[in-house]
């Protein structure tokens, strides 16, 4: 839902559809509807949210540029701007309705450049640009722009585990997942699009996760047209047996790229030991 203060100011003249422009050079067409005086994103929003792995606690900042265009910046739960995929061509993506079939719709897309294993994030608190994003800004031609933000279903968490997880380093590639309520209630966590594009090429992949002296077998489903992936079968049992809770941070270190074997590191949101 678009925040009420923005809706009151621009709802009467807001075009439909809207166009979101993140820093990665893509452009996303998103439609909206009005219901009880509130504006809700509809067609196109699910693709956008899935592509950038939006989840509980993410902050999305929209800067209204002109007519129907918004510049968009996404910040994760650790208050860092997310790692955007690299693209040489602006294109929208179609959702995969069936994981077992290739979509007949094929998009022309430029091959993404080789990505560094050590990806950089932008510190929000240290960047003066964030303050400008959250206030009325001045465009290049001197016209004022309006900025609004959308917090994705926040939930209580502790900060200590995130700080410790950010200290994790390895020569192996790894992906970090913040455990949210949805991940413990039947939904499966997504892998970052950058990580998925680089290490998962099949639509369904068997992976093995090692934690201590135990191993778990899971499936990873890949959405090839989006370059994204998520854990599938086996996740619920895995989360239960490892006693994952909301606020935990899991680092999945890929120690065997060919066989897709992960070493798991858990940074607990609550201080207790696994029996």
N, C-alpha and C positions, 0 to 999 in steps of 0.2 A: 504494500500500500504506500502511496506517495504521502509524505508527512503533511498534516493538516495545514500548517502555516504556509507551506508552498502552494497547496491546493487553493486556499482562500485567495491568494494573490494572483495566481496564474490559471486556475482551473477553468475559468470561463473562456480563455483564449488559447488553451493548450492544444496544439495540433495532435492528430492521431493518424498514423503512428508516430512514435518518437524514435530518434536515432541516438544510440549510445556509442561513444568513441573512447575506448580505453587507450592507455599509452602504448599498447602493442600494435597500433595501426589498423585494427579491425573496426568495423562499423556494424552495429546490431540494430535491427528493426524490431521495435517492441510496441505492441498495441495495448490500449488500456480501455477500461469501462468505468462508468460512474454508477455507484450504488449507495443510496442513503447519504448523498453529499460527499462520499469518499471516492477517491480514484484508485483503482486497482490495476496492476500490471497483468496482462493476460498473454496472448499469443506472442511468442518470442522470448518472454521472460524466462521460461523454464530452460530453454536452450542456453541462454546467457548465464543463468545461475549454475547450470551443470558444467558448462565449459570452464568456468573459473572456480569450480568447486566451492561455491558459496555455502556457508554453514553457520550454525549458531555462533553468535558473537562477532561475525564479520561486520565491518563498517564500510558501506558504499557511499562515496561522496559524489554528488551530481552537481556539475557546474553548468548552468543554463547559458548557452552561448548565443544562439540565435534561432528564431522560429522553432524548429523541432529538434535541434541538436543539443546534446549534453556531452560534456567531457566527463569521464567517469574515472575515479580512482578507488581502488579496493584495498582495505587494510584488514589484516588478519587479527586473531585474538591476542597476539603478542604485541599489538600496536605497531606492526611493521607493514609497509606496503608490500603486497604480494609479488611473487615472481611471475611476470607476464610471459606467455609464449611469444616467440619471435616470428614475425610474418613479413614477407616481402610483397604480399598482395592482400588487399582488403577483400574479405569474403565472409558471407554468413554461412552457418552450418545448419544442416538438417538433423533432426533428432532421429535416433535409431529406435524404431518401434519394436523390432524383433532382433534379439541378440543372435539368433541362429541363422539369419539370412543377411546377405549383403544387400544394402540399400541399392535399388536400381538407379537412384539419383546420384550422379557423380559430379562433384564440383571440381573445377580447375583450380589447383592450388599450387603455389610455388613451394618448392622444397625448403623447409626451414634450415637456417645455417646450423653448423655444428655448435652445440652448447657446451659451455664450460661446466665441469662437474661442480666447481665451487661457484654457485650462483649468488648474486648480491641482492640484498634487500635494502630498502631505504628506511632509516630510523625516523619515525614520525615525530617523536618528541624533539629531535635535534634539528628538524627541518623547518625553516621559517616559511616554506611554501604551504605547509598544512594550514597554518593560521590564515593565509590568504584564501585557501580553498573554502574554509568554513565561514568566511565573511563575504560581503559583496565585493566583487573584484572589478577591475577595469579591463576591458578588452583592448586589443591593439588600436582599434579605431576610436577609442575613448568612450564607447557606449558601455553602460553598466551591465553587469551580469549578476544573476542570483545563484546562490549556492545552497544546496540542501543535502541532507545525509539520511541514510537508511540503515538502521542497526538490525542485523538479521537475528531475530529471536535470541536475545542475550540470556545467559544463565550464570548463576554464581560459580565462581572458580577461584582457585588460589593462584598467586603469581609465582611462588617459589619453584614449582615444578617446571614452569615455562622458562624461567631463568636458567635452571639447571639443564634443561633439554637443549637450550641454545648454545650451551658450552660444549655439546657433543661434537666431536670431530672424528673423521675417519678418512682413510684413503679410498675406501669403498663408497660407492654411491649409496645414499640413504634418503628416505622420505619420512616426514614427521606428520603424525595424525593426532589431533586433539580430540579426546573422547567426549562426545556430546550426548545428551539424552536420546537423540534419535538413533545413535549407534548401539544403544543398549535396548532398543525397543523395536527391533525388527528391521531397521534400515542398515545398509552397509556403507562403510566409509569409502570415500573416493580418494584416489591417489592424485597428486598434483599433475596437471596436464603436461608440464615439462618432463617430469619423471616418466609418465606413462608413454609419451611419444618416443622417448629414447630407449626404453627397455622392454616395452611390450608391443609386439608386432602382430600377434594373433588375436582373434576375437575372443577366444577362451583359453586361458593358460592355467595349468596346475602349478602351484607354488608350495614350498615347504617353509614353515616358520619354526625356528629353533629358539627355545627359551629355557635356560638351565640345561637339564638333561632330557628334556622332553621335546617332541616334534609334533607339529600340527600340519595337516594337509588342507589347503584351501584352494578355491578357484578364484581367479581374477578375470572379470569380464571387461573387454575392451570395446569402446565405441570408436571405431576406426575413423569415421568421418569427423569426429570432434577431437581425436587425439587424447581422449580421457579414458580412465579405467577405474574400476571399483572392486573391492573384495566381494565375493559372493558366497557360494556354498561353503559351510564350515566356519563362517565368521561368528555366528551366535554361540556355538559350542566353545570356540576359541576364547571369546570374550568372557564367557561364564567361568571356564576353568582357570583363567588367569585373573579372575576377580577384578576385571576392569570396572572403574567407576567414573562418573562424570567428573571432569577436571584432570584426569590422568592424561599424560602425554606419552605416546608410543613412538619410538624411533625404530623404523624397519631398515636395517642395514643389509644391503644386498651383497652377501659374501660370495655367492656363486651366480654369476650373470647367466651362464648357459643353462644351468639347471633350475634357476630361479629359487635359490635358497636364501632366506632372510634370517639374520640374527636379530632378536627382539630386545630392545632396551626400554624399560618402563620407568617413567618419572611420575611418581604417585602424587595425586592432588591432595591426598590425606596420608599422614604418616602412620603406616602400619606395615608389618612384615607378612609375606606370604608364608603360610605354614607348610 
